[in-house]
Each structure stands twice: as structure tokens, then as C-alpha cells.
Amino acid sequence: MIFNNHLPITKQVDKRILRRIFRMIGRYLNQNNSPDTLVLNYQKPGDLKKKIDLTINEEGMDNEWLIKVLRKYLRYSVRTTHRNFSNQLFSAFTFPSFIGEIIATLTNTTMATYEAAPLGTLIEQEIIDKMNRLIGFKTENNPADGIMVPGGSYANLMGLLCARYKAMPETKDKGINGIQFRVFVSDQAHYSFKKMMNVTGLGTESLTEIPSDENGRMKTDLLEKAIKQSLEKGEKPFFIGATAGTTVYGSFDPFREIAAIAKKYNLWLHIDGAWGGTLLLYKNKKKQKLLDGIELADSFTWDAHKMMGVPLYASFFLSKHDGLMLKCNAVQGADYLFHSTENTSLDTGPKSLQCGRHVDALKVWLAWKFYGDRGYSNMINDLYSKVNYLKKLITQNPWFELIADPQYFNVCFRIVHPKNSIDMNEMNMEIRDRLFRSGSYFTNYSVSKNGIVFFRLIVNPNSTKSDYRDFMNKLINTTESILKEKYLPDQSAHIFNTVEDQ
Ligand SMILES: Cc1ncc(COP(=O)(O)O)c(C=O)c1O
């Protein structure tokens, strides 16, 4: 049997391949649960190139090649759904969303118009309405607005564009025309804000980074001071980017205070909740306080591909201002695509920056519908209990130092040693590197404002407390090896006590 809907060229794809590939996927997913499976199989680029012939040749390949090469691809890819993956912010895996991604690709269409993606369009609108209600943008009197975009960085960009359009609509046609605009974010904000200063032609020098306090929260007195200085210089400040869940520390800015300043100076307030937006689904009132005041913002970024276990991309740009995005982004010259029909008002293409747009909404909707708000709330509860467990292990062992009290799922800590001659930055980086190269654990490090290197562990929904206990012991064992090899060769007995289950 063959598939008859592939490219009309001579090659045929055997239908049994589909079954074999799905079996392979099943095995792959199962392996992630096994402690014997490595999270990655690290290869140097030169060695990796030798494993698979990457060149595309005059003649094509056969069915068996397809199976073999996919097997190799899986073997040499990082297992981001593995319980020992705590590197990036997207470690969760939900089966309904995985299938949603496959079905969206199977039915491959564009979200530009209702006629090309009828259900996709309605599903996207439903999720946007739900998110806007949770944020507080959508009320009885305010329909609010939103769109899915390829990534949180892109959602932040949409915020900046809408803000600039609102402040000075003429920039849409005339460009920035010599105006010295100014944008404010905290020194903990995501680097995408710097990138978009370039993209929008405002220039990276027009971005002011406001220092944050010891908990990684924007200092609002310094924000107001910077705005005043900008106005005194005759600049046009128009945008504040606050963050709900910063990338490194998982901090939440003081939104209510920032919103008051934004209102006082008539600036747009965008909240980057790419990472922290999902906290809105947590039913714990105390933690909800971290999001206090978000309804006062003008726009919001929310990445379902981070904490909601949906495959990349699943990002939302949400706006309090209905119709503004359309005015900001719509242009003439697409008569071939956008027609006047009874459903024109549902076409999302005109307000988007993209033409073709993947149906990302399906995978989000399938997962959210399947687990419900409660499913996510339970997941967040479990994550917080793992954060607390890790915090306990760290604070009760003298060889660990907590760098910041975790507010969210970023646990920042380092290994310490009383001997002054040991470069602890080098040591922590080497520990991380050894674990990474061994393939046993994939986590990351960052550097504090005062130059301290520390682990940034992102708590993974798939991990258990005992995984974390094992990880901490692995850190201790690796540290011991390095100390003995490099710094304290005469030391024979254990230098550190391993952590106990507490
Ligand atoms: C706070 C924050 N905002 C934005 C982004 C960018 O999101 P994306 O990777 O979807 O572009 C990240 C990525 O980690 C982030 O942590």
C-alpha cells in the first residue's frame, strides 16, 4: 500500500511506515521515564556530522532510509520532555497538544482568513477570550483583542508596535521621523526587548534598563525618575515593559505601582507574562498576588509553550484595546486574500504581521480542554511543592547557597566551598558542563549582577522529588571529583555529605 497524497513524483511512501513511526514515537516517550535514558547524547559538531549524511543529493532515498534517519534524529536530539531536563522553560509535555500539533500539520492551512481555517479561527478566539477574561482585559464593556504569534519575543514586539501606534499613529506611514522615542524595561527583562528596538528602528540606545531590587523586581522609584529625565530631555517616552516571571529569577514586577506610573505619564504598559502568565490558572490566592494589578496593563504576552506543556510555538499577544492592532498593522494590497464576506470580521490576517500563520491554537485548546483549569492548577501546585523541596535541600546543606528566594519555578543556587583559593565561578560552570556532557542532566547557569555564577534550574513537571534529590547528590559527587582532581588532591574521605530525603 502507498500514500497517494504525497508530491506527484516517482517516490512512493509505504503506508506501514506510519505505524512504524508511531511505534517509534511511543518507545521514545516511554524511554523518557526511564532513569537509564540519557537526556542528551552530546556530540561535537564534527562527530555529529559523521553520524548522518546531511547532504541532499540528485537522487532521493527510500522508505527504509526514512525510518533509519528518524531513529538517528531522535537519538541525537535533546530530550526536552525527559525528567532530567531543566534547562529551558518548556519542559512539560502533554499528549493532547502533541497530537494537536500533528493534526494542525496534517490539515496544513493558514489562519489568515476564516474561510481557510474556520475552526482554527474560532478556537483561537475562544482561547484569547478566556485569557483576556483571566487577565481582566475582557469585561462586559470591553471585548479586548489578541492574536497568536510565533513566540513570546514576537508578542512583546506586537506590544511595542501597538504602543507606538497609539502614542503617534503617524509613525505607521512616516516612520520615526527623527523623534527620540524612549522605552523602559527592567534590567531583568527578556533580551527580546533589545532586539525589537532594532527591528522597529527605534535603536537599542532608546531602551532604558531600570535596575531591579534584590528580588529581581523593577525599582519603581527609579522608573519614575528615568521617565522624568527623558521628558526633561524632550524625548517621547511611550512604553514600559514589565515582566511576570523573569527569565532567570522568575520574578514578578510590582504591576500595580508600575501601572500608576504608566497612567500618570500616559505611557503604554505591556506585561511580558511569557513565562508567568500560566500562574493565572493557579487557584492559590496567595500566589495570585504576584499578578496583582495586571488588569491595569494595556497588553500582555503569554506563552502556552512554556508552562502549559504545549509544543513550540504557542504564544499569545493579548491587548486591552479592541481594534487597535488592526489599525496598527493593516495595509492595502492584499485584495487577492481578504475579501468582503459575511465572515470578514473574523479574518485575523489583516491585524497580523504574518501572512501565512500556522494553526497553533488547536494544540493549546486540546490540552486546556482536556486537563481543564483544574488540571493546570494541580500541576502548578505540584511544581511549587517541588520548588519548596529543592529549597529545603539547598538551605539545609552548607555546600549549597540559594541565590534568590524562588517566587516561581526558577531555582537559582550555587555550590560553595570555604576555601578562598577555589574559583567558585569556574567550579560551578565546570560542574554544569560535566553533567551536560555526560548526558545525565541538562540544566543551565547564569551570572548575577555582581558576577556570581549560579545554577538556574527550571522545575520540570515530569520530575519527581527523588529525581531532584538524586540530582543534588550528583552535583555533590561531581564537585567532589573536581575538588580532588584539581584543588584538593590529598583529600581522601568524603568532602560533602550527600543530601537525604527530607
Ligand atoms: C520572560 C520571557 N519573555 C519572553 C521570552 C521569549 O519567548 P520565546 O522564546 O517564545 O520567544 C522568554 C523566553 O524564555 C522569557 O523568559
The ligand as an ORCA input file, in Angstrom:
! r2SCAN-3c Opt
* xyz 0 1
  C      10.188     36.394     30.226
  C      10.342     35.942     28.800
  N       9.802     36.667     27.822
  C       9.907     36.323     26.542
  C      10.589     35.193     26.183
  C      10.715     34.839     24.743
  O       9.832     33.857     24.439
  P      10.011     32.987     23.101
  O      11.145     32.081     23.353
  O       8.702     32.317     22.976
  O      10.279     33.959     22.000
  C      11.178     34.391     27.164
  C      11.907     33.170     26.804
  O      12.422     32.474     27.592
  C      11.051     34.784     28.515
  O      11.601     34.074     29.501
*
